[in-house]
Amino acid sequence: MSSETALSRLTGRIERLGNALPHPFWIFVGFTIALAVLSAAGAALEGAVRHPATGEVQPIRSLFSREGLGWLLANALENVARFRPLSLVLTMLVGIGLAERTGFFEAAIRRLMTGVPPAFVPAMVVFAGILANIASDVSYLIMPPLGAAVFAAAGRAPLAGFCAALAGTGAGYTANLLIAGTDVLSAGITTQAAQIIQPQLVVSPLCNWYFMSASAFLLTAIGAGLTTRWLEPGLAPTARETLSPPAPDPVARRALRHAWLAGGGYALSIAALTVPERGWLHAAPGGDFEHSPFMLGIVPLLSLGFGVLGTTYGVATGAIRRAADVPRLIGEAAREMSGFFVVAVAIAQFLACFQWTNAGVFLAVHGADAARGAGFTGLPLLFAIALITAVLSLFVASSSALWSLLAPIFVPMCMLLGFHPAAPQVAFRIAESATNTITPMTAYLVVLVPQLQRLRPQAGLGTLIALMAPYSAAFFIGWLALLAAWYFAGWPLGPGAPLRPFAP
């Protein structure tokens, strides 16, 4: 049996198992029903736990009871309103959606990758792929063919450019120098989970920023090295005229200059309001930067910044001709997110029920006690979270759905073992990102197969996964090594987010 056939069978089996799962909406409905049954059993057995922060003994409350049904009906609307990721995503959608719909992101990436010296082409393609995830899922459609074109223009194998770009975009999906929508969404879910232990705690979208910024450079080096030393030597180079260089047209270049000037002016304005001691966005006298208006308002400030870039670019290119075009373009971006909004309703109810029944604190306390008793704490615990995530993400393509399932268990448990909530979040994001390009459940991999067939006519989904598997494994191992170095160095993962110690 050839390795290609074995791989095809394995990916086919994973795909069939994943397709057998119901829609994420029904998964969370099912989990809520299961929670109702288990909470009823726990209440009947008089299960209880002492809350680690307040010392109060909290009994398991049955959701499958008159009290539970009454609470759920009375709070169903409030549960959705309090689901922090929903408001965060909607706010970021305004700016990022506008920038994406006007074509700003694609033009900026094309400009970044033009005029690169041949020796730096692999590194620049991987790095551009990593930066492109600021544009969310659309980067999957932009970057691989763009990477192939850049390699072809340099007289190198376009298939290598295709894979390098996909590695940066997919396997490096959560690494970035900028704050992306994934940071905002993950932090919102983590906040909901952390409040099981500490009700007033808010996890900032910047909580993994330092680590993910360093990750961007590490993954660039790993991806470029794999492309140059492993993939490209076995591929034939192409004539320079095979594919056209992806340079933006003159209108796009001029619009980019205007957008960067407007964005720079916006950034300077925010700095002028933040840096001076009496600035409106500066921390109050005696306060710390983490609780300054700037940090507390980072999401709307980021959204407005992307809105400035997108609007300026759109006006300069003609994509925005009148004021009504702005909400129209934002609405188009929102339609692509409609699936998340539907699932968010089910997730919000599940998380609220999980907290109301006291199942969250019960599992966190007993899970932490078991891990502590077994000596399974510290870095091994974070590695275990990453490994569990890596396996599950092969079958559950939605990052937000998977983290919504795991966060209510892992985040409170890790907090009780001395970790900041940002620690289990970063372990999850490492694994979920690294496996993006090897799971057949990622819809965009299927979309990319026809593009791959332009470069290798007999290729299929198994071929694509076989090409990306070394990138996925190398990114995962390298990322965990970076996490270990970060852990032993005692560096914070982001502003106000120490790895440990953390006292809930």
Secondary structure as GFF3:
##gff-version 3
##sequence-region A 1 504
A	DSSP	alpha_helix	3	20	.	.	.	ID=ss1
A	DSSP	alpha_helix	24	44	.	.	.	ID=ss2
A	DSSP	beta_strand	48	50	.	.	.	ID=ss3
A	DSSP	beta_strand	57	59	.	.	.	ID=ss4
A	DSSP	alpha_helix	66	81	.	.	.	ID=ss5
A	DSSP	alpha_helix	84	101	.	.	.	ID=ss6
A	DSSP	alpha_helix	104	112	.	.	.	ID=ss7
A	DSSP	three_ten_helix	118	120	.	.	.	ID=ss8
A	DSSP	alpha_helix	121	132	.	.	.	ID=ss9
A	DSSP	three_ten_helix	133	135	.	.	.	ID=ss10
A	DSSP	alpha_helix	138	153	.	.	.	ID=ss11
A	DSSP	alpha_helix	158	166	.	.	.	ID=ss12
A	DSSP	pi_helix	167	171	.	.	.	ID=ss13
A	DSSP	alpha_helix	181	194	.	.	.	ID=ss14
A	DSSP	alpha_helix	209	226	.	.	.	ID=ss15
A	DSSP	pi_helix	227	231	.	.	.	ID=ss16
A	DSSP	three_ten_helix	232	234	.	.	.	ID=ss17
A	DSSP	alpha_helix	250	274	.	.	.	ID=ss18
A	DSSP	three_ten_helix	289	291	.	.	.	ID=ss19
A	DSSP	alpha_helix	293	296	.	.	.	ID=ss20
A	DSSP	alpha_helix	298	317	.	.	.	ID=ss21
A	DSSP	alpha_helix	325	336	.	.	.	ID=ss22
A	DSSP	alpha_helix	338	356	.	.	.	ID=ss23
A	DSSP	alpha_helix	359	373	.	.	.	ID=ss24
A	DSSP	alpha_helix	379	392	.	.	.	ID=ss25
A	DSSP	alpha_helix	399	416	.	.	.	ID=ss26
A	DSSP	alpha_helix	422	434	.	.	.	ID=ss27
A	DSSP	alpha_helix	443	455	.	.	.	ID=ss28
A	DSSP	alpha_helix	461	489	.	.	.	ID=ss29
A	DSSP	beta_strand	492	494	.	.	.	ID=ss30
A	DSSP	beta_strand	497	498	.	.	.	ID=ss31
###
